[in-house]
């Protein structure tokens, strides 16, 4: 909870010892010193509270550039897409919390962290005697090579709306972003022998 100069001033007055030298006169030298110290202590108090928020990339604002520098951002995937404060923060959080595995769960979480809704399908070949026509949308003709293809359907562009306390001028009130950053990250983090095929749905 934030503290005011007045609260620190009153607290210091309450801690003064009793005696002739410790006058409580409003214009006295003691009270003027306490008033000056109260401004400093309140500022230190508020900066300490701000440090708690800046230590978490999800709420960082003043240290966002430092977080980006430590994580190697912007990189080739975010250089042109993460331009607003919200997008930059989302890129930092995604990279900071990424655990590095190559599971579908990780790719779904990656898309969610970057602000996209996606559906991922890993394909398998049609096998006579096992597969059935029209049974599933993940079966493709083309032999066993189709096992190395997966389709990522992006359900519309990312909408980044201007939010008070999170965004900053001169950002737009609403920004539409094609999933170029997500596509780049999927290609970088997916298995080297697989091919992600991007499929963009219209809004």
PyMOL commands that set and color helices and strands:
alter all, ss='L'
color gray80, all
select helices_A, chain A and resi 5-14+29-54+64-71+85-97+104-114+143-148+180-189
alter helices_A, ss='H'
color red, helices_A
select strands_A, chain A and resi 118-122+124-125+139-140+149-155+158-161+174-177+195-201
alter strands_A, ss='S'
color yellow, strands_A
deselect
rebuild
show_as cartoon
